[in-house]
């Protein structure tokens, strides 16, 4: 018989040869495509993968916290804008030492970034009418108060930098005295021989200042006139005011937190 002709290009499947068995030839694990996998124990997730996952989760939480902080703004700790700082600042302690509040002047400015308020007030005791022969000056004390509420940025670095003044010609070295238990940080600022102290306070987002000084009014009398006579009874001594200033500052801070 004549056999059928073989077709060109037709390949016969290779014979399947069983893999050898035995301890010297361990069985291979086959992959999805029929290729052998890497022999050995199963792969484990590397430790750095877990570490990277933790970093990514922490970063996501931190980013969310920053987003919430930027949206809500910093914690103002109850501080609000002062419409009239002279009314909010009672100054009871200083008034008991220097005299009643007189001639108050207050101003306020509001902005999305910060609110500012200022107050200047005279502190003068009741005095009897001057005699007709008196030609001396009138000396009176005054208090100046400033209040700034930062609603966007941290005022801490600026507060610290503001206390460092460049050397002033002839004014003397500035003295900073830390005042405990007043806000976050508080300093009494003075100069040698200068009885014009100021109390500078940082409390969270609020920056406050209370300074006391004195001014001399000559009542249309020329002090350079040879006939001018001064009156030592009018001199105001501003030393030792720290306790009164601290007391009035704490009272003002409590009042501003009610806004």
C-alpha positions in Angstrom: 0.0 0.0 0.0 1.1 3.5 -0.7 1.2 5.5 2.5 -0.2 9.0 2.7 2.4 11.8 2.1 3.6 13.8 5.1 2.5 17.5 5.1 5.3 20.0 5.0 5.7 22.2 8.1 3.8 19.9 10.4 5.6 19.2 13.6 4.9 16.5 15.9 4.6 17.3 19.6 7.6 16.3 21.6 7.3 13.3 23.7 6.7 13.9 27.4 9.6 12.7 29.4 8.9 12.3 33.0 11.1 14.3 35.3 13.4 12.3 37.4 12.4 11.7 41.0 14.4 11.1 44.1 16.2 13.1 46.8 18.8 14.3 44.3 16.1 15.8 42.0 13.4 17.7 44.0 10.2 18.5 42.3 9.9 22.0 40.7 6.9 24.2 41.3 5.4 25.3 38.0 4.1 28.8 37.3 1.0 29.9 35.4 2.9 29.8 32.1 4.4 26.4 32.8 7.8 27.9 33.8 9.4 26.8 37.0 9.3 29.3 39.9 12.4 30.1 42.0 13.0 27.1 44.1 13.3 27.5 47.8 11.2 28.7 50.7 8.2 31.1 49.9 9.0 34.8 49.6 8.2 37.1 52.5 7.4 40.8 52.4 10.5 42.8 53.0 10.7 44.7 56.4 11.3 48.0 54.5 7.9 47.6 52.9 6.2 47.8 56.3 8.4 50.8 57.3 7.5 52.6 54.1 3.8 51.9 54.7 4.0 53.4 58.2 5.8 56.5 56.9 3.1 57.0 54.2 0.3 56.6 56.7 1.9 59.0 59.1 2.5 61.5 56.3 -1.1 61.3 55.3 -2.3 61.9 58.8 0.1 64.9 59.3 -1.0 66.4 55.9 -4.6 66.1 57.0 -3.9 67.8 60.3 -2.1 70.6 58.5 -5.0 71.0 56.1 -7.4 71.2 59.0 -5.1 73.7 60.8 -4.9 75.9 57.8 -8.6 75.8 57.3 -9.7 76.4 60.9 -6.7 78.6 61.9 -4.7 78.5 65.1 -6.3 78.2 68.5 -6.9 81.7 69.8 -7.5 80.3 73.4 -10.6 82.5 73.8 -9.0 85.8 72.8 -11.1 88.2 70.8 -11.0 91.7 69.3 -11.1 94.6 71.7 -13.4 97.3 70.6 -12.2 99.7 73.3 -9.0 98.7 75.0 -9.3 101.6 77.5 -12.5 100.1 78.8 -11.2 96.6 78.9 -8.1 97.6 80.8 -9.3 98.6 84.2 -5.8 99.4 85.6 -7.1 99.2 89.2 -3.7 98.5 90.7 -1.9 101.3 88.9 -4.7 103.7 89.6 -4.4 103.0 93.3 -0.7 104.0 93.1 -0.6 106.8 90.5 -4.1 108.1 90.3 -7.4 107.7 88.5 -7.7 107.1 84.7 -8.2 110.3 82.8 -8.4 111.4 79.2 -8.5 107.9 77.6 -7.7 107.5 73.9 -8.4 104.1 72.2 -8.2 102.8 68.7 -8.8 99.5 67.0 -7.9 97.9 63.7 -9.3 94.6 62.4 -7.9 92.3 59.6 -8.1 88.7 58.5 -4.5 88.2 59.6 -4.5 90.1 62.9 -6.5 92.4 65.2 -4.8 95.4 66.9 -5.9 97.7 69.7 -4.2 100.5 71.5 -5.0 102.6 74.5 -3.3 105.7 76.1 -4.6 107.0 79.4 -3.4 109.5 81.9 -3.1 108.5 85.6 -3.3 111.5 87.9 -4.4 111.9 91.5 -6.8 114.6 92.7 -4.8 117.7 93.5 -5.8 120.9 95.2 -5.9 124.1 93.0 -2.5 125.6 92.5 -1.7 128.9 94.3 -1.4 132.0 92.1 2.3 132.3 92.8 3.0 128.7 91.5 4.8 128.7 88.2 6.2 125.1 88.2 5.4 122.4 85.6 2.7 119.9 85.8 4.0 116.3 85.9 1.6 113.4 85.2 1.9 109.7 84.7 0.4 107.8 81.8 -0.1 104.2 80.8 0.1 102.9 77.2 -1.3 99.5 76.3 -1.1 97.6 73.0 -2.8 94.3 72.1 -2.3 92.3 68.9 -4.1 89.1 68.2 -2.4 87.0 65.4 -5.0 84.9 63.6 -2.9 83.3 61.0 0.8 83.0 62.0 2.8 82.2 65.1 3.9 85.4 66.8 6.5 83.7 69.0 9.6 84.3 66.9 8.7 87.9 66.2 8.0 88.5 69.9 11.4 87.2 70.9 13.1 89.3 68.2 11.3 92.5 69.2 12.9 92.3 72.7 16.4 92.5 71.2 17.0 96.1 70.4 20.2 97.5 68.8 22.5 99.4 71.0 21.0 102.9 71.5 23.4 105.8 71.7 23.3 107.1 75.3 20.2 105.2 76.3 21.9 102.5 78.3 21.7 98.8 78.0 18.2 97.3 78.0 17.4 95.0 81.0 15.0 92.0 80.6 13.6 90.4 83.6 11.6 87.2 83.2 8.2 87.5 84.9 6.8 84.0 85.8 3.2 82.9 85.6 2.1 85.5 83.2 1.0 84.1 79.8 3.4 81.9 77.9 6.3 84.3 78.3 6.5 87.7 79.9 9.4 90.1 80.5 9.7 93.4 82.4 11.8 95.7 80.2 13.7 98.6 81.7 16.9 100.6 81.5 19.3 101.6 84.2 18.1 104.8 85.9 15.0 104.9 83.7 11.7 104.8 85.5 9.6 103.9 82.5 9.1 100.2 82.7 7.1 98.1 80.3 5.6 94.6 80.6 5.8 92.6 77.4 3.6 89.4 77.3 3.2 86.5 74.8 0.2 84.3 75.4 -0.4 81.9 72.5 -1.5 84.0 69.6 -1.9 87.2 71.7 0.9 89.8 72.2 0.3 92.5 74.9 2.3 95.4 76.2 1.8 97.7 79.2 4.2 100.5 79.7 4.1 103.4 82.2 5.8 106.7 81.8 5.5 110.4 82.8 5.2 113.6 80.9 5.9 117.2 82.0 3.6 120.0 80.9 5.0 123.6 81.4 1.7 125.4 81.2 2.9 128.0 78.7 5.9 128.8 80.9 9.3 128.8 79.2 11.6 126.5 81.3 14.6 128.4 79.8 13.4 131.7 81.4 15.7 132.7 84.2 12.7 133.3 86.4 11.4 129.8 85.9 11.0 127.8 89.2 10.4 124.1 89.3 8.3 122.3 91.8 9.7 119.0 93.1 6.2 118.2 94.5 5.0 117.4 91.0 7.6 114.7 90.3 6.1 111.2 89.8 8.2 108.2 90.9 7.6 105.1 88.8 9.9 102.7 90.6 8.5 99.5 92.1 5.5 99.3 89.8 6.0 95.6 88.7 3.4 94.1 91.1 0.8 96.6 90.0 1.6 96.1 86.4 1.4 92.3 86.6 -1.9 92.5 88.4 -3.5 94.8 85.9 -2.1 92.7 83.0 -3.6 89.5 84.3 -6.9 91.2 84.7 -6.8 92.5 81.2 -5.9 89.1 79.7 -8.9 87.6 81.5 -11.1 90.3 80.1 -9.9 89.8 76.6 -10.7 86.1 76.7 -14.3 86.9 77.3 -14.7 88.5 73.9 
